[in-house]
């Protein structure tokens, strides 16, 4: 983790990037789980910025244009998020973004990337989120944010906030992938994106995966963003997510990953997404998210 002790919390109650209601309540669930208190107990100054306004769709929730559901509303909220993140970094604050579905990363990375020449990204997720309107089987934009941030896909997403790609494929590491569409696999091969699937995690162990990922990124990046989707964890650990995939990372593996990322001191921004309290069990997934934040920001057992 960087030495920055000033954290700006930005909630994004977005549920338009996917088709299961409830993830818009994720920021409230995470706040209710004690996020702000946990961070302040660790010695951080926490600036609570409330929530980005997310427009309600003019038609039905899944209004579609060019295989891009709820495009207009997502673009509007993403631009607002990008501007907010941009401003907070300019003021010397660490942006901690809480979703909401993973489409919010389009706005997050658009705002963050303005401050770096070679922003690195750790994408901790069961999915690659590398679809485009041409490859997406659903038209759900939460499956497209990494591709859009790489400059691949519809120009209304790729050119959001500022023209041009926000990140480079060689500066991305995906950890925990176990559900990739055919088009995503082809894009990974074409762009040479570094991916650690659950096969590599099982075979190598989480410590080796994190060490190798950090070694890969540290010489080529000047900032490092963590994008953590709670469905990266196994549904038995994190049941409150919209797109669960069995065979995921464990609670302990994930805490270890966050502890190691704190120790390397490279993380300059972070987001936690896809907590859906409607699908959760007693706010268990939100509590887990807050626990992982604690480890990312330096919480230790002793």
PEPE-V672484 format. One record per residue. N is the residue number from 1. RES is the residue in one letter. OMEGA is omega in radians with two decimals (* if undefined). BURIAL is 1 if it has 16 or more other C-alpha atoms within 10 Angstrom, else 0. Layout:
n->N res->RES omega->OMEGA burial->BURIAL
n->N res->RES omega->OMEGA burial->BURIAL
This chain:
n->1 res->X omega->3.08 burial->1
n->2 res->X omega->-3.10 burial->1
n->3 res->X omega->-3.10 burial->0
n->4 res->X omega->-3.13 burial->0
n->5 res->X omega->3.13 burial->1
n->6 res->X omega->-3.10 burial->1
n->7 res->X omega->3.00 burial->1
n->8 res->X omega->3.14 burial->1
n->9 res->X omega->-3.12 burial->1
n->10 res->X omega->3.09 burial->1
n->11 res->X omega->3.11 burial->1
n->12 res->X omega->-3.09 burial->1
n->13 res->X omega->-3.04 burial->1
n->14 res->X omega->3.00 burial->1
n->15 res->X omega->-3.06 burial->1
n->16 res->X omega->-3.12 burial->1
n->17 res->X omega->-3.13 burial->1
n->18 res->X omega->-2.95 burial->1
n->19 res->X omega->3.12 burial->1
n->20 res->X omega->-3.08 burial->1
n->21 res->X omega->3.01 burial->1
n->22 res->X omega->-3.08 burial->1
n->23 res->X omega->3.05 burial->1
n->24 res->X omega->3.11 burial->1
n->25 res->X omega->-3.14 burial->1
n->26 res->X omega->3.13 burial->1
n->27 res->X omega->3.11 burial->1
n->28 res->X omega->-3.13 burial->1
n->29 res->X omega->-3.13 burial->1
n->30 res->X omega->3.08 burial->1
n->31 res->X omega->3.13 burial->1
n->32 res->X omega->3.13 burial->0
n->33 res->X omega->3.01 burial->1
n->34 res->X omega->-3.11 burial->0
n->35 res->X omega->-3.05 burial->1
n->36 res->X omega->-3.13 burial->1
n->37 res->X omega->-3.14 burial->0
n->38 res->X omega->-3.11 burial->1
n->39 res->X omega->3.11 burial->1
n->40 res->X omega->3.09 burial->0
n->41 res->X omega->3.11 burial->0
n->42 res->X omega->3.05 burial->0
n->43 res->X omega->-3.14 burial->0
n->44 res->X omega->2.93 burial->1
n->45 res->X omega->-3.05 burial->1
n->46 res->X omega->3.09 burial->1
n->47 res->X omega->-3.10 burial->1
n->48 res->X omega->-3.07 burial->0
n->49 res->X omega->-3.11 burial->0
n->50 res->X omega->-3.02 burial->0
n->51 res->X omega->2.92 burial->1
n->52 res->X omega->3.10 burial->1
n->53 res->X omega->3.09 burial->0
n->54 res->X omega->-3.10 burial->1
n->55 res->X omega->3.01 burial->0
n->56 res->X omega->-3.09 burial->0
n->57 res->X omega->-3.11 burial->1
n->58 res->X omega->3.14 burial->0
n->59 res->X omega->3.09 burial->0
n->60 res->X omega->-3.04 burial->0
n->61 res->X omega->-3.03 burial->1
n->62 res->X omega->3.09 burial->1
n->63 res->X omega->-2.94 burial->0
n->64 res->X omega->3.05 burial->0
n->65 res->X omega->3.11 burial->0
n->66 res->X omega->-3.10 burial->0
n->67 res->X omega->3.11 burial->1
n->68 res->X omega->-3.07 burial->1
n->69 res->X omega->3.08 burial->1
n->70 res->X omega->-3.05 burial->1
n->71 res->X omega->-3.04 burial->1
n->72 res->X omega->-3.10 burial->1
n->73 res->X omega->3.14 burial->1
n->74 res->X omega->3.11 burial->1
n->75 res->X omega->-3.13 burial->1
n->76 res->X omega->-3.14 burial->1
n->77 res->X omega->-3.12 burial->1
n->78 res->X omega->3.07 burial->1
n->79 res->X omega->3.11 burial->1
n->80 res->X omega->3.10 burial->1
n->81 res->X omega->-3.14 burial->1
n->82 res->X omega->-3.14 burial->1
n->83 res->X omega->3.14 burial->1
n->84 res->X omega->3.13 burial->1
n->85 res->X omega->3.11 burial->1
n->86 res->X omega->-3.12 burial->1
n->87 res->X omega->-3.10 burial->0
n->88 res->X omega->3.08 burial->1
n->89 res->X omega->3.10 burial->1
n->90 res->X omega->3.13 burial->0
n->91 res->X omega->3.06 burial->0
n->92 res->X omega->-3.12 burial->0
n->93 res->X omega->3.05 burial->1
n->94 res->X omega->3.13 burial->1
n->95 res->X omega->3.06 burial->1
n->96 res->X omega->-3.00 burial->1
n->97 res->X omega->-3.08 burial->1
n->98 res->X omega->3.13 burial->1
n->99 res->X omega->0.33 burial->1
n->100 res->X omega->3.12 burial->1
n->101 res->X omega->-2.94 burial->1
n->102 res->X omega->3.05 burial->1
n->103 res->X omega->-3.12 burial->1
n->104 res->X omega->-3.13 burial->1
n->105 res->X omega->3.10 burial->1
n->106 res->X omega->3.08 burial->1
n->107 res->X omega->3.14 burial->1
n->108 res->X omega->-3.05 burial->1
n->109 res->X omega->3.10 burial->1
n->110 res->X omega->3.14 burial->1
n->111 res->X omega->-3.09 burial->1
n->112 res->X omega->-3.00 burial->1
n->113 res->X omega->3.10 burial->1
n->114 res->X omega->-3.01 burial->1
n->115 res->X omega->-3.09 burial->0
n->116 res->X omega->3.04 burial->0
n->117 res->X omega->-3.11 burial->0
n->118 res->X omega->3.13 burial->1
n->119 res->X omega->3.03 burial->1
n->120 res->X omega->-3.13 burial->1
n->121 res->X omega->2.92 burial->1
n->122 res->X omega->-3.08 burial->1
n->123 res->X omega->-3.04 burial->1
n->124 res->X omega->-2.85 burial->1
n->125 res->X omega->3.00 burial->1
n->126 res->X omega->-3.04 burial->1
n->127 res->X omega->3.11 burial->1
n->128 res->X omega->-3.09 burial->1
n->129 res->X omega->-3.09 burial->1
n->130 res->X omega->3.10 burial->1
n->131 res->X omega->3.01 burial->1
n->132 res->X omega->3.07 burial->1
n->133 res->X omega->-3.13 burial->1
n->134 res->X omega->-3.07 burial->0
n->135 res->X omega->-3.05 burial->1
n->136 res->X omega->3.08 burial->1
n->137 res->X omega->-3.02 burial->0
n->138 res->X omega->-3.01 burial->0
n->139 res->X omega->3.14 burial->1
n->140 res->X omega->-3.03 burial->1
n->141 res->X omega->3.10 burial->1
n->142 res->X omega->3.03 burial->1
n->143 res->X omega->-3.06 burial->1
n->144 res->X omega->-2.93 burial->1
n->145 res->X omega->-3.13 burial->1
n->146 res->X omega->3.08 burial->1
n->147 res->X omega->-3.13 burial->1
n->148 res->X omega->-3.13 burial->1
n->149 res->X omega->3.05 burial->1
n->150 res->X omega->3.13 burial->1
n->151 res->X omega->-3.07 burial->1
n->152 res->X omega->3.14 burial->1
n->153 res->X omega->-3.09 burial->1
n->154 res->X omega->-3.05 burial->1
n->155 res->X omega->3.13 burial->0
n->156 res->X omega->3.04 burial->0
n->157 res->X omega->-3.07 burial->1
n->158 res->X omega->-3.11 burial->1
n->159 res->X omega->-3.08 burial->1
n->160 res->X omega->3.10 burial->1
n->161 res->X omega->3.05 burial->1
n->162 res->X omega->-3.13 burial->0
n->163 res->X omega->3.03 burial->0
n->164 res->X omega->3.10 burial->1
n->165 res->X omega->3.14 burial->1
n->166 res->X omega->-3.14 burial->1
n->167 res->X omega->-3.14 burial->1
n->168 res->X omega->-3.08 burial->1
n->169 res->X omega->3.14 burial->1
n->170 res->X omega->3.13 burial->1
n->171 res->X omega->-3.09 burial->1
n->172 res->X omega->2.98 burial->1
n->173 res->X omega->3.07 burial->1
n->174 res->X omega->-3.13 burial->1
n->175 res->X omega->3.03 burial->1
n->176 res->X omega->-3.07 burial->1
n->177 res->X omega->3.05 burial->1
n->178 res->X omega->3.09 burial->1
n->179 res->X omega->-3.10 burial->1
n->180 res->X omega->3.06 burial->1
n->181 res->X omega->-3.07 burial->1
n->182 res->X omega->-3.14 burial->0
n->183 res->X omega->3.11 burial->0
n->184 res->X omega->3.10 burial->1
n->185 res->X omega->3.13 burial->0
n->186 res->X omega->3.14 burial->0
n->187 res->X omega->3.10 burial->1
n->188 res->X omega->3.13 burial->1
n->189 res->X omega->-3.09 burial->0
n->190 res->X omega->-3.06 burial->0
n->191 res->X omega->3.13 burial->0
n->192 res->X omega->-3.11 burial->0
n->193 res->X omega->-3.13 burial->1
n->194 res->X omega->-3.09 burial->1
n->195 res->X omega->2.98 burial->1
n->196 res->X omega->3.10 burial->1
n->197 res->X omega->3.08 burial->1
n->198 res->X omega->3.07 burial->1
n->199 res->X omega->3.14 burial->0
n->200 res->X omega->3.13 burial->1
n->201 res->X omega->3.11 burial->1
n->202 res->X omega->-3.05 burial->0
n->203 res->X omega->-3.05 burial->0
n->204 res->X omega->-2.99 burial->0
n->205 res->X omega->-3.09 burial->0
n->206 res->X omega->3.13 burial->1
n->207 res->X omega->-3.13 burial->0
n->208 res->X omega->3.12 burial->0
n->209 res->X omega->-3.13 burial->1
n->210 res->X omega->3.14 burial->1
n->211 res->X omega->-3.12 burial->0
n->212 res->X omega->3.12 burial->0
n->213 res->X omega->-3.14 burial->1
n->214 res->X omega->3.12 burial->1
n->215 res->X omega->3.13 burial->0
n->216 res->X omega->-3.02 burial->1
n->217 res->X omega->-2.88 burial->1
n->218 res->X omega->-3.10 burial->0
n->219 res->X omega->-3.02 burial->0
n->220 res->X omega->-3.07 burial->0
n->221 res->X omega->3.10 burial->1
n->222 res->X omega->3.04 burial->0
n->223 res->X omega->-3.08 burial->1
n->224 res->X omega->-3.13 burial->1
n->225 res->X omega->3.04 burial->1
n->226 res->X omega->3.05 burial->1
n->227 res->X omega->-3.02 burial->1
n->228 res->X omega->3.06 burial->1
n->229 res->X omega->-3.10 burial->1
n->230 res->X omega->3.08 burial->1
n->231 res->X omega->2.97 burial->1
n->232 res->X omega->3.09 burial->1
n->233 res->X omega->3.11 burial->1
n->234 res->X omega->-3.14 burial->1
n->235 res->X omega->3.07 burial->1
n->236 res->X omega->3.11 burial->0
n->237 res->X omega->-3.07 burial->1
n->238 res->X omega->-3.08 burial->1
n->239 res->X omega->-3.02 burial->1
n->240 res->X omega->3.09 burial->1
n->241 res->X omega->-3.04 burial->1
n->242 res->X omega->-3.08 burial->1
n->243 res->X omega->-3.10 burial->1
n->244 res->X omega->3.09 burial->1
n->245 res->X omega->-3.09 burial->1
n->246 res->X omega->3.09 burial->0
n->247 res->X omega->-3.06 burial->0
n->248 res->X omega->-3.11 burial->1
n->249 res->X omega->-3.10 burial->1
n->250 res->X omega->3.05 burial->1
n->251 res->X omega->-3.06 burial->1
n->252 res->X omega->3.09 burial->0
n->253 res->X omega->-3.09 burial->0
n->254 res->X omega->3.06 burial->1
n->255 res->X omega->3.12 burial->1
n->256 res->X omega->3.11 burial->1
n->257 res->X omega->-3.14 burial->1
n->258 res->X omega->3.12 burial->1
n->259 res->X omega->3.13 burial->1
n->260 res->X omega->3.11 burial->1
n->261 res->X omega->3.04 burial->1
n->262 res->X omega->-3.06 burial->1
n->263 res->X omega->-3.11 burial->1
n->264 res->X omega->3.04 burial->0
n->265 res->X omega->-3.08 burial->0
n->266 res->X omega->-3.04 burial->1
n->267 res->X omega->-3.09 burial->1
n->268 res->X omega->3.07 burial->1
n->269 res->X omega->-3.11 burial->1
n->270 res->X omega->3.00 burial->1
n->271 res->X omega->3.10 burial->1
n->272 res->X omega->-2.97 burial->1
n->273 res->X omega->2.98 burial->1
n->274 res->X omega->2.97 burial->1
n->275 res->X omega->-3.14 burial->1
n->276 res->X omega->-3.06 burial->1
n->277 res->X omega->3.11 burial->1
n->278 res->X omega->-3.11 burial->1
n->279 res->X omega->-3.02 burial->1
n->280 res->X omega->3.12 burial->1
n->281 res->X omega->3.11 burial->0
n->282 res->X omega->-3.13 burial->0
n->283 res->X omega->-3.09 burial->1
n->284 res->X omega->-3.08 burial->1
n->285 res->X omega->3.08 burial->1
n->286 res->X omega->3.07 burial->1
n->287 res->X omega->3.10 burial->1
n->288 res->X omega->3.12 burial->1
n->289 res->X omega->3.14 burial->1
n->290 res->X omega->3.08 burial->1
n->291 res->X omega->3.10 burial->1
n->292 res->X omega->3.03 burial->1
n->293 res->X omega->3.10 burial->1
n->294 res->X omega->3.13 burial->1
n->295 res->X omega->3.12 burial->1
n->296 res->X omega->-3.10 burial->1
n->297 res->X omega->2.91 burial->1
n->298 res->X omega->3.13 burial->1
n->299 res->X omega->-3.14 burial->1
n->300 res->X omega->3.08 burial->0
n->301 res->X omega->3.12 burial->0
n->302 res->X omega->* burial->0
